[in-house]
Amino acid sequence: MSDVVSAALSRLSQVPGVRSALLVDAEAGVPVASELSAGVSGEAVAALAASLFQRTEQAARDAALGGLGSLQLETEDGHVVVAGGRQLIVVVIADRDAQLGLIRLETDRAVEALR
């Protein structure tokens, strides 16, 4: 794993409330690198996140809203934040009470570092 990738994952994982962080091949929907908490399937999360990102981006373009920067999924027990571009997407799984502003900030920094 490159230093840039390792540093990006480390910073994301250190945000309070973050359970898991992944870098995902946006097209293939497979994890490139990850720091996962116990019980999290990196392959399943990567496939879900890539599909959501691609479909949401297409819907945004179809609605004449331009390209997608990020999306956030809220569940009963937490959040999934997905951001990125054409090749790699950054995925964060966080607790319900996590600081989403800080997660978004670190997610944006990770995306920028990976360009």
Rosetta blueprint (number, residue, H / E / L):
1 M L
2 S L
3 D H
4 V H
5 V H
6 S H
7 A H
8 A H
9 L H
10 S H
11 R H
12 L H
13 S H
14 Q L
15 V L
16 P L
17 G L
18 V E
19 R E
20 S E
21 A E
22 L E
23 L E
24 V E
25 D E
26 A L
27 E L
28 A L
29 G L
30 V E
31 P E
32 V E
33 A E
34 S E
35 E E
36 L L
37 S L
38 A L
39 G L
40 V L
41 S L
42 G H
43 E H
44 A H
45 V H
46 A H
47 A H
48 L H
49 A H
50 A H
51 S H
52 L H
53 F H
54 Q H
55 R H
56 T H
57 E H
58 Q H
59 A H
60 A H
61 R H
62 D H
63 A L
64 A L
65 L L
66 G L
67 G L
68 L L
69 G L
70 S E
71 L E
72 Q E
73 L E
74 E E
75 T L
76 E L
77 D L
78 G E
79 H E
80 V E
81 V E
82 V E
83 A E
84 G E
85 G L
86 R L
87 Q L
88 L E
89 I E
90 V E
91 V E
92 V E
93 I E
94 A E
95 D E
96 R L
97 D L
98 A L
99 Q L
100 L H
101 G H
102 L H
103 I H
104 R H
105 L H
106 E H
107 T H
108 D H
109 R H
110 A H
111 V H
112 E H
113 A H
114 L H
115 R L
